[in-house]
Amino acid sequence: MKSRLAENIRSYRKDNGMTQESLAERLGITLGTISKWERGSSEPDVDYLMKLAEIFRISIDALLGFSLRGNDEDSTIEKIDACVRERDIEGALRECDAALLRFPNRFRIVYQAGRVYNLEGFVSGDKPTLRKAVDLFQHALELISQNTNPDINEFSIRNRIAECHIRMEEFNTGVEELKQNNICGVNNADIGMQLISSLKRNEEGKGYISQALIHNISELVTIASAMTSYHLNKKNYWYCRVSCLWFIRYFEMLKIMPEEPSFVDKYIAFFRLTLAYATEADGFPEEAEVLMRQAIDEAKKFDANPVFGFSNIAFLDQDVQLNVFDDVGTAVESLDLVLKDVGEAGGESFCRRAKEVMENDEIGENVGHEHVAVPKIS
């Protein structure tokens, strides 16, 4: 086994935000002595080892840092993860407690322990366990400079803290934490849920839920565009048809009055044209021709009487004073994006026929609803 004392003195000093000068002052020794310790040219005696461990809030064993096989930070994290995967939460908690004694100021250990305590508290509802999770997450925030995982940040940790408060029925505290951490409205749904269900502040909560739905619609259009393009690129025409139909049905169901206009009609037309090409490529040309003409008629009908607000959308207050913006122009112009993808996929014949129909100024009688762009809703 190998001692890592010099490396650990330097690492724990930095973790605690101390300079060599400030540590020397705490210990009542010279700066040169600290420098020698961290270079490994000399080592502190037992008395100073005890003082260093106290200052760094760690055990002497952790300070000495004997690297035994299977007992380092990486191996410890793996043991905790293995317990969680096996649903052995009690074992994971034991591993966490032991790890916190050895690595009390290592971000990965503290954060992972917070997650395990949060998981146990969420399942059991035990408030002391959840309180422990909050304390660990707060400590993790103090150590955030050590974090190298891009999926973990101050935002995600604070949301976990809010989750713990809500689970402890500290609803006001949890909601305020969510509000302060509501970057780009990502917590709107959770805030609205707690305001309505837990705090009975219905009107305030409805506003957050409405904003969450608007954001969801915008994201779903983006997801739908990506998914249908993916299947076209892969020539998975059956899956493309299924995707288009699902998204079309979703947008149709958002309308309170099916026959009345809505801003989603533009996206319904967009997706229906994609559906038309996928249907033709999948071997159903007659059905595809009907779908293609229906999509173009829907786009023309929308452009003749465009809707940019949120009227006729279920779950939204009809006086919401927001408009829908996108970067594709009119509904008919948005269909050009579909035809561009279709052309690149080898559907030149389909594109020619569609453009001929689009150039006709007439609007047919058989008009339905369906398709996609990428709206920016504000």
Secondary structure, DSSP 8 states (H G I E B T S, - for coil): ----HHHHHHHHHHHTT--HHHHHHHHT--HHHHHHHHHTSS---HHHHHHHHHHHTS-HHHHHT---TT-SHHHHHHHHHHHHHTT-HHHHHHHHHHHHHH-TT-HHHHHHHHHHHHHHHHHH--HHHHHHHHHHHHHHHHTGGG---TT--HHHHHHHHHHHHHHTT-HHHHHHHHHHT-GGGTTHHHHHHHHHHTS--HHHHHHHHHHHHHHHHHHHHHHHHHHHHHHHHTT-HHHHHHHHHHHHHHHHHTBSSTTS--THHHHHHHHHHHHHHHHHHTT-HHHHHHHHHHHHHHHHHHHHS---S-TTBTTS-TT----EE-SS-SHHHHHHHHHHHHHHTT-HHHHHHHHHHHH-----S----------EE-
